[in-house]
Amino acid sequence: MSEFPYSKILASGPDAFDFLQAQLSNDLRLLEERVELLSAWCNPKGRVICIMRIHRREAGYQILLPAELAEPVLKRLTMFRFRSRVELEPAAASSDDLGIRSSADDWLLANLRAGIPEVWRAQSEEFTPHMLNLDKLGAVSFAKGCYTGQEVVA
């Protein structure tokens, strides 16, 4: 793999938590006790657009996702922003952002062997979180309340 396969979106502003909480499949409150949170962003039909790794940052949240999906995801998330006071900015990601100690290829292979799925452009909007075992991996909250696609996922 020649380029680093991940990008990031920085979400900040007074409404960043509420905005992301209403969009993502996992409960952001879990970041009070965790360093990283695996989550899906689904379409209204409950299909996974992408799988994200979320980190809490002083100014908001860092969302790590496949680089090939970063631009379309950022554009689509921005459409849902409406009157929320949240800024969404693209940024380059590095192996440090994901805690990678070896090559990105080795990290992806280790995740695959551990049963942690990736959704790239070719698979985007093809699967529900259950089809990817995201519920078993703790990437779906059934108690946090509404988010896009939640009715189908629940």
C-alpha positions as CSV (number, residue, x, y, z in Angstrom):
1,M,0.0,0.0,0.0
2,S,1.7,3.2,-1.1
3,E,-0.4,5.8,0.7
4,F,-1.6,5.7,4.3
5,P,-5.1,4.2,4.0
6,Y,-6.8,6.4,6.6
7,S,-7.8,10.0,6.9
8,K,-9.4,11.9,9.7
9,I,-12.2,14.4,10.2
10,L,-12.0,16.8,13.1
11,A,-15.3,17.7,14.7
12,S,-15.4,20.6,17.0
13,G,-17.8,23.2,18.4
14,P,-20.5,23.5,21.1
15,D,-22.8,21.0,19.3
16,A,-20.1,18.4,18.2
17,F,-21.2,15.8,20.8
18,D,-24.9,16.1,20.1
19,F,-24.4,16.1,16.4
20,L,-22.2,13.0,16.4
21,Q,-24.3,11.2,19.0
22,A,-27.3,11.6,16.6
23,Q,-25.4,10.3,13.6
24,L,-23.2,7.4,14.9
25,S,-24.2,3.9,16.0
26,N,-22.2,3.9,19.2
27,D,-22.6,6.0,22.4
28,L,-20.0,8.8,22.6
29,R,-20.3,8.9,26.3
30,L,-18.2,5.7,26.4
31,L,-15.2,7.8,25.5
32,E,-15.2,9.0,29.1
33,E,-13.7,5.6,30.0
34,R,-12.1,4.5,26.6
35,V,-9.4,5.9,24.4
36,E,-11.0,4.8,21.2
37,L,-14.6,4.0,20.1
38,L,-15.5,1.9,17.1
39,S,-18.7,3.1,15.5
40,A,-20.6,2.9,12.2
41,W,-22.2,5.7,10.3
42,C,-25.3,4.3,8.6
43,N,-27.7,5.5,6.0
44,P,-31.5,5.7,6.8
45,K,-31.9,2.1,5.6
46,G,-29.4,1.0,8.3
47,R,-26.6,0.2,5.8
48,V,-23.1,1.0,6.9
49,I,-21.6,4.0,5.0
50,C,-18.3,3.6,6.8
51,I,-16.8,2.3,10.0
52,M,-15.1,5.0,12.1
53,R,-12.7,5.1,15.0
54,I,-13.5,8.0,17.3
55,H,-11.1,9.7,19.7
56,R,-12.0,12.5,22.1
57,R,-9.7,15.5,21.7
58,E,-9.5,18.7,23.7
59,A,-11.3,20.7,21.0
60,G,-13.8,18.0,20.1
61,Y,-13.5,14.6,18.3
62,Q,-11.1,13.0,15.9
63,I,-12.8,10.6,13.4
64,L,-10.6,8.2,11.6
65,L,-11.9,6.5,8.5
66,P,-10.7,5.0,5.2
67,A,-9.1,7.8,3.2
68,E,-11.1,6.9,0.0
69,L,-14.3,7.6,1.9
70,A,-13.2,10.8,3.8
71,E,-14.3,13.4,1.2
72,P,-17.8,11.9,0.4
73,V,-18.4,11.3,4.2
74,L,-17.4,14.8,5.0
75,K,-19.6,16.2,2.3
76,R,-22.6,14.1,3.4
77,L,-22.1,14.8,7.2
78,T,-22.0,18.5,6.4
79,M,-25.4,18.2,4.7
80,F,-26.8,16.9,8.0
81,R,-25.3,19.6,10.1
82,F,-28.3,22.0,9.6
83,R,-28.2,24.5,12.4
84,S,-25.8,22.6,14.6
85,R,-22.8,24.5,15.8
86,V,-20.3,22.0,14.7
87,E,-17.2,22.4,12.5
88,L,-16.1,19.5,10.4
89,E,-12.6,19.7,9.0
90,P,-10.6,17.2,7.0
91,A,-7.0,16.4,8.1
92,A,-4.3,13.9,7.2
93,A,-4.0,10.9,9.4
94,S,-0.9,9.1,10.5
95,S,0.0,5.7,12.0
96,D,0.3,7.5,15.4
97,D,-3.5,8.4,15.2
98,L,-4.4,4.7,15.0
99,G,-1.6,3.5,17.4
100,I,0.0,1.5,14.6
101,R,3.4,0.2,15.6
102,S,4.2,-1.7,12.4
103,S,3.1,-1.1,8.8
104,A,-0.5,-0.1,7.9
105,D,-0.8,-3.4,5.9
106,D,0.2,-5.4,9.0
107,W,-2.3,-3.4,11.1
108,L,-5.1,-4.1,8.7
109,L,-4.2,-7.8,8.5
110,A,-4.2,-8.0,12.3
111,N,-7.6,-6.4,12.4
112,L,-8.9,-8.8,9.8
113,R,-7.6,-11.8,11.8
114,A,-9.3,-10.3,14.9
115,G,-12.6,-10.0,13.1
116,I,-12.6,-6.2,12.9
117,P,-14.1,-5.3,9.6
118,E,-13.2,-2.5,7.2
119,V,-15.7,-0.9,4.9
120,W,-14.1,0.7,1.8
121,R,-15.8,2.5,-1.1
122,A,-16.8,-0.8,-2.8
123,Q,-18.6,-2.1,0.3
124,S,-20.1,1.2,1.5
125,E,-23.9,1.0,2.0
126,E,-23.9,-2.8,1.3
127,F,-24.2,-4.2,4.8
128,T,-26.0,-3.7,8.1
129,P,-23.9,-3.4,11.3
130,H,-25.0,-7.0,12.2
131,M,-23.8,-8.4,9.0
132,L,-20.3,-7.1,9.9
133,N,-20.6,-8.3,13.6
134,L,-20.3,-4.7,14.8
135,D,-22.9,-5.4,17.4
136,K,-20.6,-8.2,18.8
137,L,-17.6,-5.8,18.6
138,G,-19.3,-3.2,20.8
139,A,-19.7,-0.7,17.9
140,V,-23.5,-0.5,18.2
141,S,-25.3,0.9,21.2
142,F,-28.9,-0.4,21.7
143,A,-29.5,2.0,24.6
144,K,-28.3,5.4,23.6
145,G,-31.3,6.6,21.6
146,C,-31.8,7.6,18.0
147,Y,-29.3,7.9,15.2
148,T,-29.6,7.6,11.4
149,G,-30.7,4.1,10.5
150,Q,-31.3,3.1,14.1
151,E,-34.8,1.8,13.5
152,V,-33.5,-0.8,11.0
153,V,-30.4,-1.7,13.1
154,A,-32.4,-2.2,16.3
